[in-house]
Amino acid sequence: MNKSIIYLDHAATTALDPQVLEAMMTYFTNNAGNPSSIHQAGRIALQALDDARETVAMILGANRNEIVFTSGGSEADNLAIKGVALAQQQRDKGNHIITSAIEHHAVLDAVQYLEQFGFEATLLPVDDRGLVNPDDLRAALRPDTVLASVMYANNEVGTIQPIAELGAICRECGVPFHTDAVQAAGSLPLDVDELNVDLLSLAAHKFYGPKGAGALYVRRGVPLLPQINGGGQERRRRAGTENIPSIVGLAQALALAEERRPAYVEHCRMLRDRLIDGVLDRISGAWLNGDRIQRLPNNANLGFDCVEGESVLLLLDQRGVCASSGSACSSGSLEPSPVLLAMGQLTDDAIASVRFSIGKDTALADIDDVLAMLPDMIGQLRGVMPCNRVQNSSVAVM
Ligand SMILES: *Cc1c(COP(=O)(O)O)cnc(C)c1O
């Protein structure tokens, strides 16, 4: 990322690692064959595809036949949800899907889409830290449940779900279990057997790989209908000429992320805690969203009483700091974050949050710069913004 900015939005995307770019380059130019071609150029591309698949499978503790490459995290989620649900419906297994209230839109909207075609959905609630209760999953399972999907770690508040426990409950009932691991890759272990998952989504650009590249792990025997029809690529699970440079980049990025994981986690966690503690120390009426412990190492989602998160972001942007709002801002209007609302927050609090997400190249000085500028920004905004709660309390004191 450009050195003149302080980039703290790694949960949105990351810059391509130079080593990954290097690995990809030859497949754009010298080795640009189609892996379905039987000639030499095709064989070179096929070898790269096979090697990438083997790398990803090894890191997930999976078999190479269980990996489907996609155009990103959204496509992997859509393929998992629609692909399994429709295959199960075709087998008359039922039409009930379970997911959580705080999923990424790629999961939530895919489930909602299926509701138009006769599927029924149960959204599991979360507690005030954003955690799903395994007992709620157990209670929601029905004889006609065909799929459950709970994300590994939340993209807004960073809360990590008890995936292995949730997966074990689904397995007892013979229900395929999907997890969106897009935010988890690079930070958390991805072994699909230890996690008890049947499907798992990845997106390369969240771990220093290329945008537009993803993968779906599909356990052997799990029924899946393709959602893109055409050629027989990816063992008939996803048609289309494979994006070899991006697939090579995804595999290389995942291998690097896995190799660097211990050091990365330690680096991020140190900076994250410095930012969280610094903000809570320096700014009154500030709070941390999400669980303090069961939390992604790079996520600090902070709320500021009587302030709009969007306004903080504008001031930060003026000073060269890129962060993100916890809320989905639709067409310029302030929408409270559905994740924070599901965690039981009131609208005023749910629009008062800012997500800082740290990366491998974030420096201590970046965090200290932000800590130096934030108190004034919050003070400035509290000065110009009438705050009902502060006014109410001063009235009460009088
Ligand atoms: C970014 C993200 C996605 C979508 O991935 P794309 O590659 O951008 O399509 C899905 N789920 C989660 C949790 C994400 O953070």
The ligand as a MOL file (V3000), in Angstrom:
LIG
                    3D

  0  0  0     0  0            999 V3000
M  V30 BEGIN CTAB
M  V30 COUNTS 15 15 0 0 0
M  V30 BEGIN ATOM
M  V30 1 C -14.5530 -10.2230 2.0320 0
M  V30 2 C -15.4620 -11.2700 2.5500 0
M  V30 3 C -16.2600 -12.0500 1.6880 0
M  V30 4 C -16.3370 -11.7840 0.2040 0
M  V30 5 O -15.1620 -12.1100 -0.4540 0
M  V30 6 P -14.9150 -11.4970 -1.9270 0
M  V30 7 O -13.6580 -12.1650 -2.3710 0
M  V30 8 O -14.7410 -10.0340 -1.7420 0
M  V30 9 O -16.0680 -11.8470 -2.7690 0
M  V30 10 C -17.0350 -13.0400 2.2350 0
M  V30 11 N -17.0470 -13.2840 3.5480 0
M  V30 12 C -16.3030 -12.5630 4.4140 0
M  V30 13 C -16.3450 -12.8850 5.8620 0
M  V30 14 C -15.4930 -11.5320 3.9490 0
M  V30 15 O -14.7870 -10.8170 4.8010 0
M  V30 END ATOM
M  V30 BEGIN BOND
M  V30 1 1 1 2
M  V30 2 1 2 3
M  V30 3 2 2 14
M  V30 4 1 3 4
M  V30 5 2 3 10
M  V30 6 1 4 5
M  V30 7 1 5 6
M  V30 8 2 6 7
M  V30 9 1 6 8
M  V30 10 1 6 9
M  V30 11 1 10 11
M  V30 12 2 11 12
M  V30 13 1 12 13
M  V30 14 1 12 14
M  V30 15 1 14 15
M  V30 END BOND
M  V30 END CTAB
M  END
